[in-house]
Amino acid sequence: MTRARNRAVVLGGSMAGLLAARVLAEFYAEVVVVDRDRVVGVHEPRRGTPHTRHAHGLHARGQLILEDLFPGFTEALAAAGMPVGDLGEMRWFFNARRLRPARTGLKSLTPPRPYLEGCVRDRVAALPNVVFREEHQILAPTATADRGRITGVRIRQAATGAEEELAADLVVDATGRGSRTPAWLEELGYRRPDEERVRIDLAYTTRHYRTEPGMFDGVQSINPVASPDHPRGAFFGQVGPDRCILSLTGILGDQPPTEPGAFLEFVRSLPVPDVYDAVRGAEPLDDPVSFRFPASVRRRYERLTRFPEGLLVMGDAVCSFNPVYGQGMSVAAIEAMALRDRLRQEGPVAPGPFHRDVSRAIDIPWDVSAGGDLAFPGVRGRRTVKVRVGNAYMARVQYAATKDARLADGMMRVAGLIDPPQSLMRPLTALRVLRHATLRPPKALARPASADPVAPGPTG
């Protein structure tokens, strides 16, 4: 494709920024990616992304988009020994009940997040018109005299302190939750975007183990998902040929501990024994590490009536979801495709229409995650009729899916952002749900593992 535009600058070299750069490279003579860390060739956790140490998954819709942008990507991961599996064939527990396994045909990629991101970054860095400016601090955007257009960005090299102005036809902010665009807008004489917050005070604590034969009994992961009746959860899955990850989750101040013995006791307190039975004697590869996520945040850029030309915002800089739903990377991929659609039109990308595209991409996953969080009584927020009815119906769907593989398949298609939640309310599907759960299902009794009478294995 002919590149009729000169230079685009992407702020942030994580997944949203990388996918934006990949798309922009089709249309711009040069794409510059600026990040405060060293990022090219890095496949390990780095200072700027502490959350990447914890369990992540790239589900269905995101996997399909990455395969479109980087043909052969999934096959290359599998060839490197990274886990690629069917989303419905994992061992899922909702409300302490196991879903029926379902062969959905939807792929889920669960290598370590830094490795997955590093593979994407390697592909983007190999593009001849993409340049990475690593270990540079982002200072502020530059603008025209009337402040109606962003003309570039000022950056500072970490090692020398030297400052530089990068001129650009387009600047894309993909710096994540800590984005300073709201403050920059205010400094330029614009309004900050409105924000919606759902405070959950989520905490992850993660430890890696050496995989042992029979630990997973043929499945890719074992996932007791937190629910209002059983608010402690876990994601326990394979992340490499001989390595697995266990991320424990607690909300509203219930932080899984980092002391090895207390960590294992938290595992034992889960409402099903499967994870504890797998790890109680396993060899740990590191010490437990915690990460806190106070609130899901959505910034409403699409509602601003004034916004400078030449600046776009995407990824977690617009909306950061509760990570237990695994939506972030896939939503970033959907936004990148929306950017590509806008770039295929003549002329510059107008911020207003693009931010409305991003908002539409966010609407469904936000309803799923924010609405699901409001099912927990201790989470503060406005529970509309839509939220209350949706949560009551989803409790029935989750129960029915423990008995009906077709409903489990439908749940996974919604979780993978392939189908909207309304697909679970179609008449024939609703009949299947109500056949098993006319009334709201009773609370399932927890079945935590028994205390281990045998001496525990190594604690690291």
C-alpha positions as CSV (number, residue, x, y, z in Angstrom):
1,M,0.0,0.0,0.0
2,T,1.3,3.5,-0.8
3,R,2.3,5.4,2.3
4,A,0.9,8.9,1.7
5,R,1.7,10.0,5.3
6,N,5.1,10.9,6.8
7,R,5.6,10.1,10.5
8,A,3.4,8.6,13.3
9,V,4.6,8.4,16.8
10,V,3.3,5.8,19.2
11,L,3.7,6.4,23.0
12,G,4.1,3.1,24.7
13,G,5.6,-0.2,23.5
14,S,3.3,-2.7,25.2
15,M,0.6,-4.6,23.4
16,A,-1.8,-1.7,22.4
17,G,1.1,0.4,21.2
18,L,2.7,-2.5,19.3
19,L,-0.6,-3.3,17.5
20,A,-1.1,0.4,16.7
21,A,2.4,0.6,15.3
22,R,1.8,-2.6,13.1
23,V,-1.3,-1.0,11.6
24,L,0.3,2.5,11.2
25,A,3.2,1.0,9.3
26,E,0.9,0.2,6.4
27,F,0.1,3.9,5.9
28,Y,3.1,6.0,7.2
29,A,6.6,6.3,5.8
30,E,8.0,6.1,9.4
31,V,6.5,4.9,12.7
32,V,8.4,5.7,15.9
33,V,7.6,3.8,19.1
34,V,8.7,5.5,22.3
35,D,9.1,3.7,25.6
36,R,10.8,4.4,28.9
37,D,12.2,0.8,29.1
38,R,14.5,-1.2,26.9
39,V,12.0,-3.3,25.0
40,V,13.3,-4.7,21.8
41,G,14.3,-8.3,22.2
42,V,13.0,-8.4,25.8
43,H,10.8,-11.4,26.6
44,E,10.9,-11.1,30.4
45,P,8.9,-8.8,32.8
46,R,10.2,-5.2,32.9
47,R,10.0,-2.3,35.3
48,G,7.3,-0.5,33.4
49,T,4.9,-3.5,33.3
50,P,4.9,-5.2,36.7
51,H,1.5,-6.7,36.0
52,T,2.9,-8.9,33.2
53,R,4.3,-11.3,35.8
54,H,0.8,-12.6,36.5
55,A,-1.5,-15.0,34.6
56,H,-2.6,-13.7,31.2
57,G,-4.4,-15.2,28.2
58,L,-5.1,-14.0,24.7
59,H,-8.5,-15.4,23.9
60,A,-10.4,-16.1,20.7
61,R,-11.0,-12.6,19.1
62,G,-7.5,-11.4,20.0
63,Q,-5.9,-14.5,18.6
64,L,-7.7,-14.2,15.3
65,I,-6.7,-10.6,14.9
66,L,-3.0,-11.3,15.7
67,E,-3.1,-14.1,13.2
68,D,-4.4,-11.6,10.6
69,L,-1.7,-9.1,11.4
70,F,1.1,-11.6,11.8
71,P,0.3,-14.7,9.7
72,G,1.7,-17.9,11.3
73,F,1.9,-16.3,14.7
74,T,0.0,-19.0,16.5
75,E,1.8,-21.8,14.8
76,A,5.2,-20.3,15.7
77,L,4.1,-20.1,19.4
78,A,3.1,-23.7,19.4
79,A,6.4,-24.7,17.7
80,A,8.3,-23.0,20.5
81,G,6.5,-25.1,23.1
82,M,4.0,-22.5,24.2
83,P,0.5,-23.6,25.1
84,V,-2.2,-23.2,22.5
85,G,-5.6,-24.8,23.4
86,D,-9.3,-24.7,23.0
87,L,-10.9,-22.1,25.3
88,G,-13.8,-24.5,26.2
89,E,-11.6,-27.5,27.0
90,M,-10.0,-25.9,30.0
91,R,-11.2,-26.9,33.5
92,W,-13.5,-24.0,34.4
93,F,-15.3,-23.6,37.7
94,F,-18.0,-21.0,38.2
95,N,-19.7,-20.7,41.6
96,A,-17.7,-23.8,42.7
97,R,-19.3,-25.9,39.9
98,R,-17.4,-27.2,36.9
99,L,-18.6,-26.3,33.4
100,R,-19.1,-29.0,30.9
101,P,-16.1,-29.2,28.6
102,A,-16.9,-28.0,25.1
103,R,-14.9,-28.1,22.0
104,T,-15.4,-24.5,20.7
105,G,-12.8,-24.3,18.0
106,L,-11.7,-21.0,19.7
107,K,-8.0,-20.9,20.4
108,S,-6.6,-19.5,23.6
109,L,-2.9,-18.6,23.9
110,T,-1.4,-18.7,27.4
111,P,2.3,-18.2,27.2
112,P,3.8,-15.8,29.7
113,R,2.6,-12.2,28.9
114,P,6.2,-10.9,28.5
115,Y,7.0,-13.7,26.1
116,L,3.8,-13.1,24.0
117,E,4.4,-9.4,24.0
118,G,8.1,-9.9,23.1
119,C,7.1,-12.1,20.1
120,V,4.7,-9.4,18.8
121,R,7.4,-6.7,19.4
122,D,10.0,-8.8,17.4
123,R,7.6,-8.9,14.5
124,V,6.9,-5.1,14.7
125,A,10.5,-4.2,15.1
126,A,11.3,-6.2,11.9
127,L,9.2,-3.9,9.8
128,P,11.5,-1.7,7.8
129,N,9.7,1.6,8.6
130,V,9.3,1.1,12.4
131,V,11.9,2.6,14.8
132,F,12.0,2.1,18.5
133,R,13.2,4.9,20.8
134,E,13.9,2.9,23.9
135,E,14.7,4.3,27.4
136,H,13.2,7.7,26.7
137,Q,10.9,9.6,29.0
138,I,7.8,11.1,27.4
139,L,7.6,14.7,28.4
140,A,4.7,16.4,26.7
141,P,3.0,16.8,23.3
142,T,3.8,19.8,21.1
143,A,1.0,21.8,19.5
144,T,0.3,24.6,17.0
145,A,0.1,28.1,18.3
146,D,-3.7,27.9,18.5
147,R,-3.4,24.5,20.2
148,G,-5.8,23.0,17.7
149,R,-3.4,20.3,16.5
150,I,-0.7,18.2,18.1
151,T,2.5,18.4,16.0
152,G,4.7,15.9,17.9
153,V,6.1,15.1,21.3
154,R,9.0,16.1,23.4
155,I,11.1,13.2,24.8
156,R,14.2,12.9,27.0
157,Q,16.9,10.2,26.8
158,A,17.2,8.5,30.2
159,A,21.0,8.0,30.0
160,T,22.1,11.5,28.9
161,G,19.2,13.7,29.8
162,A,19.2,15.1,26.3
163,E,15.8,16.3,25.1
164,E,14.4,16.1,21.6
165,E,11.3,17.0,19.8
166,L,9.8,14.4,17.5
167,A,7.6,16.0,14.8
168,A,4.7,13.8,13.8
169,D,1.6,13.9,11.6
170,L,-0.1,11.7,14.2
171,V,0.6,10.9,17.9
172,V,-1.0,7.8,19.5
173,D,-1.1,7.5,23.3
174,A,-0.9,3.9,24.3
175,T,0.8,4.5,27.6
176,G,-1.7,2.5,29.7
177,R,-3.5,3.3,33.0
178,G,-1.0,6.0,33.8
179,S,-1.7,8.0,30.6
180,R,-1.2,11.7,31.1
181,T,-3.4,12.7,28.2
182,P,-6.1,14.0,30.6
183,A,-3.6,16.4,32.2
184,W,-2.2,17.4,28.8
185,L,-5.6,18.2,27.5
186,E,-6.2,20.5,30.5
187,E,-2.8,22.2,30.0
188,L,-3.8,22.9,26.4
189,G,-7.1,24.4,27.4
190,Y,-9.4,21.4,26.8
191,R,-11.6,19.5,29.2
192,R,-10.5,16.2,30.8
193,P,-12.6,13.3,29.8
194,D,-15.3,12.0,32.2
195,E,-14.3,8.8,34.0
196,E,-16.3,5.8,35.1
197,R,-14.8,3.7,37.9
198,V,-15.7,0.4,39.5
199,R,-13.6,-0.1,42.6
200,I,-12.8,-3.7,43.3
201,D,-9.5,-3.6,45.1
202,L,-8.3,-6.7,43.3
203,A,-5.1,-8.4,44.4
204,Y,-3.1,-11.0,42.5
205,T,-0.4,-13.1,44.0
206,T,1.5,-15.3,41.6
207,R,4.0,-18.2,41.8
208,H,5.5,-20.4,39.1
209,Y,6.1,-24.1,39.5
210,R,7.8,-26.8,37.5
211,T,5.2,-28.8,35.6
212,E,4.9,-32.5,36.6
213,P,3.3,-35.4,34.8
214,G,-0.4,-35.6,35.5
215,M,-0.6,-32.2,37.1
216,F,-3.2,-30.9,34.6
217,D,-4.7,-34.3,33.6
218,G,-4.8,-33.3,29.9
219,V,-6.1,-29.8,30.2
220,Q,-4.3,-26.5,29.5
221,S,-5.5,-24.8,32.7
222,I,-7.6,-25.1,35.9
223,N,-9.6,-22.0,36.7
224,P,-11.8,-21.6,39.7
225,V,-13.3,-18.2,38.9
226,A,-14.2,-15.9,41.8
227,S,-17.9,-15.5,42.4
228,P,-20.0,-13.6,45.0
229,D,-20.6,-16.8,46.9
230,H,-16.9,-17.8,46.7
231,P,-14.8,-14.7,46.2
232,R,-11.4,-16.3,46.2
233,G,-10.3,-17.4,42.8
234,A,-7.3,-18.7,40.9
235,F,-5.8,-19.2,37.4
236,F,-3.5,-22.2,37.2
237,G,-2.1,-23.0,33.8
238,Q,0.7,-24.1,31.6
239,V,2.9,-21.3,30.3
240,G,5.7,-23.3,28.7
241,P,7.0,-26.9,28.1
242,D,7.9,-27.5,31.8
243,R,6.6,-24.4,33.6
244,C,3.2,-23.4,35.0
245,I,1.8,-20.4,36.7
246,L,-0.6,-20.0,39.6
247,S,-2.2,-16.6,40.1
248,L,-4.4,-16.3,43.2
249,T,-7.0,-13.6,43.3
250,G,-8.8,-11.8,46.1
251,I,-11.0,-8.7,46.1
252,L,-12.1,-6.0,48.5
253,G,-8.9,-6.2,50.5
254,D,-8.6,-10.0,50.6
255,Q,-5.0,-10.1,49.3
256,P,-3.5,-13.5,48.8
257,P,-0.3,-13.6,50.9
258,T,3.3,-13.9,49.6
259,E,4.7,-15.9,52.5
260,P,5.0,-19.4,51.0
261,G,3.1,-21.3,53.7
262,A,0.3,-18.8,53.8
263,F,0.2,-18.8,50.0
264,L,-0.4,-22.5,50.0
265,E,-3.0,-22.2,52.7
266,F,-4.9,-19.7,50.5
267,V,-4.8,-22.2,47.7
268,R,-6.3,-24.8,50.1
269,S,-9.1,-22.4,50.9
270,L,-10.3,-22.3,47.3
271,P,-13.9,-23.7,46.9
272,V,-12.6,-26.7,44.9
273,P,-9.6,-28.9,45.7
274,D,-8.2,-29.3,42.2
275,V,-5.5,-26.6,42.3
276,Y,-4.2,-27.4,45.8
277,D,-4.0,-31.1,44.9
278,A,-1.8,-30.2,41.9
279,V,0.6,-27.9,43.7
280,R,0.9,-29.0,47.3
281,G,4.0,-31.0,46.6
282,A,5.2,-29.3,43.4
283,E,8.5,-27.6,43.0
284,P,8.2,-23.8,43.1
285,L,10.5,-21.9,40.8
286,D,10.3,-18.5,42.5
287,D,8.8,-16.7,45.5
288,P,5.2,-15.4,45.4
289,V,4.8,-11.9,44.1
290,S,1.7,-9.6,44.5
291,F,0.1,-6.9,42.3
292,R,-2.8,-4.7,43.2
293,F,-5.5,-3.4,40.8
294,P,-7.7,-0.9,42.7
295,A,-10.4,-0.1,40.1
296,S,-11.6,-0.6,36.5
297,V,-11.4,2.8,34.8
298,R,-13.1,4.0,31.6
299,R,-12.3,7.4,30.2
300,R,-15.0,8.8,28.0
301,Y,-13.0,10.5,25.2
302,E,-15.8,10.0,22.8
303,R,-18.0,12.4,24.7
304,L,-15.6,15.4,24.4
305,T,-16.9,18.1,22.0
306,R,-13.4,19.6,21.6
307,F,-10.2,17.6,21.1
308,P,-6.9,18.5,19.3
309,E,-6.4,17.0,15.9
310,G,-3.4,14.7,15.4
311,L,-3.8,12.9,18.7
312,L,-5.5,9.5,19.4
313,V,-5.8,7.5,22.6
314,M,-6.2,3.7,22.8
315,G,-5.7,0.6,24.9
316,D,-5.6,0.9,28.7
317,A,-5.1,4.6,28.3
318,V,-8.9,4.7,27.4
319,C,-10.2,1.7,29.5
320,S,-8.5,-0.6,31.9
321,F,-10.6,-3.7,32.7
322,N,-10.6,-5.9,35.7
323,P,-7.8,-8.3,34.5
324,V,-9.5,-11.5,35.7
325,Y,-11.8,-11.3,32.6
326,G,-8.8,-11.5,30.3
327,Q,-10.1,-8.8,27.9
328,G,-7.4,-6.2,27.7
329,M,-5.2,-7.6,24.9
330,S,-8.1,-8.6,22.8
331,V,-9.8,-5.2,23.1
332,A,-6.5,-3.5,22.2
333,A,-6.4,-5.7,19.1
334,I,-10.0,-4.8,18.2
335,E,-9.1,-1.1,18.5
336,A,-6.1,-1.6,16.3
337,M,-8.4,-2.9,13.6
338,A,-10.7,0.1,14.0
339,L,-7.6,2.3,13.5
340,R,-6.8,0.4,10.3
341,D,-10.3,1.0,9.0
342,R,-10.1,4.7,9.7
343,L,-6.6,4.9,8.0
344,R,-8.0,3.3,4.9
345,Q,-10.1,6.4,4.4
346,E,-8.7,9.5,2.7
347,G,-7.3,12.3,4.8
348,P,-6.2,12.4,8.5
349,V,-7.9,10.3,11.1
350,A,-10.3,12.5,13.0
351,P,-10.1,12.0,16.8
352,G,-13.9,12.2,17.4
353,P,-15.0,9.4,15.0
354,F,-12.1,7.2,16.0
355,H,-12.8,7.6,19.8
356,R,-16.4,6.7,19.1
357,D,-15.1,3.5,17.3
358,V,-13.0,2.7,20.4
359,S,-16.0,3.3,22.7
360,R,-18.1,0.8,20.7
361,A,-15.3,-1.7,20.9
362,I,-15.2,-1.2,24.7
363,D,-19.0,-1.2,25.3
364,I,-19.6,-5.0,25.5
365,P,-16.5,-6.1,27.4
366,W,-17.1,-3.2,29.8
367,D,-20.7,-4.3,30.4
368,V,-19.4,-7.9,31.0
369,S,-16.6,-7.0,33.4
370,A,-18.0,-4.0,35.2
371,G,-21.5,-5.6,35.4
372,G,-20.0,-8.8,36.7
373,D,-18.0,-7.0,39.4
374,L,-21.2,-5.3,40.6
375,A,-22.6,-8.8,41.3
376,F,-20.3,-8.7,44.4
377,P,-22.3,-7.0,47.2
378,G,-19.2,-5.2,48.6
379,V,-18.4,-3.5,45.2
380,R,-19.8,0.0,45.1
381,G,-21.5,1.2,42.0
382,R,-24.8,1.9,40.3
383,R,-26.7,-1.3,39.8
384,T,-29.1,-0.5,37.0
385,V,-32.0,-2.7,36.0
386,K,-29.9,-4.0,33.1
387,V,-27.0,-4.9,35.5
388,R,-29.3,-6.7,38.0
389,V,-31.3,-8.6,35.4
390,G,-28.1,-9.5,33.5
391,N,-26.4,-10.8,36.6
392,A,-29.4,-12.8,37.7
393,Y,-29.6,-14.4,34.2
394,M,-25.9,-15.1,34.1
395,A,-26.1,-17.0,37.3
396,R,-28.6,-19.3,35.6
397,V,-26.5,-19.6,32.5
398,Q,-23.4,-20.6,34.5
399,Y,-25.4,-23.2,36.4
400,A,-27.0,-24.6,33.2
401,A,-23.6,-24.7,31.5
402,T,-22.4,-27.2,34.1
403,K,-25.0,-29.6,32.6
404,D,-25.1,-28.6,28.9
405,A,-22.0,-28.4,26.7
406,R,-23.7,-26.2,24.2
407,L,-24.3,-23.6,26.8
408,A,-20.7,-23.8,27.9
409,D,-19.7,-23.3,24.3
410,G,-21.9,-20.2,24.2
411,M,-20.4,-18.8,27.4
412,M,-16.9,-19.3,26.0
413,R,-17.9,-17.5,22.8
414,V,-19.0,-14.5,24.8
415,A,-15.9,-14.6,27.1
416,G,-13.7,-14.8,24.0
417,L,-15.4,-11.6,22.6
418,I,-16.7,-13.5,19.5
419,D,-20.4,-13.2,20.3
420,P,-22.2,-10.5,22.3
421,P,-23.8,-11.4,25.7
422,Q,-27.2,-11.1,24.0
423,S,-26.5,-14.3,22.1
424,L,-27.1,-16.1,25.4
425,M,-30.6,-14.7,25.5
426,R,-31.8,-15.9,22.1
427,P,-35.1,-17.8,22.5
428,L,-33.7,-21.3,21.9
429,T,-30.7,-20.7,24.1
430,A,-32.8,-19.2,26.9
431,L,-35.1,-22.3,26.8
432,R,-32.0,-24.5,27.3
433,V,-31.0,-22.3,30.2
434,L,-34.4,-22.3,31.9
435,R,-34.7,-26.0,31.4
436,H,-31.9,-26.4,33.9
437,A,-32.3,-23.2,36.0
438,T,-35.8,-21.8,36.1
439,L,-35.1,-20.3,39.5
440,R,-31.8,-18.8,40.6
441,P,-29.5,-21.7,41.5
442,P,-28.8,-22.4,45.2
443,K,-25.4,-21.6,46.5
444,A,-22.9,-24.4,45.9
445,L,-21.1,-25.7,49.0
446,A,-17.4,-25.1,49.0
447,R,-15.2,-28.3,48.8
448,P,-11.8,-27.0,49.9
449,A,-9.0,-29.5,50.0
450,S,-8.3,-31.3,53.2
451,A,-5.3,-30.3,55.3
452,D,-2.3,-32.2,53.9
453,P,-1.1,-34.7,56.6
454,V,2.1,-35.3,54.6
455,A,5.0,-32.9,55.0
456,P,4.8,-30.2,52.3
457,G,7.1,-30.1,49.4
458,P,9.9,-27.5,48.9
459,T,8.9,-23.8,49.4
460,G,11.7,-22.1,47.5
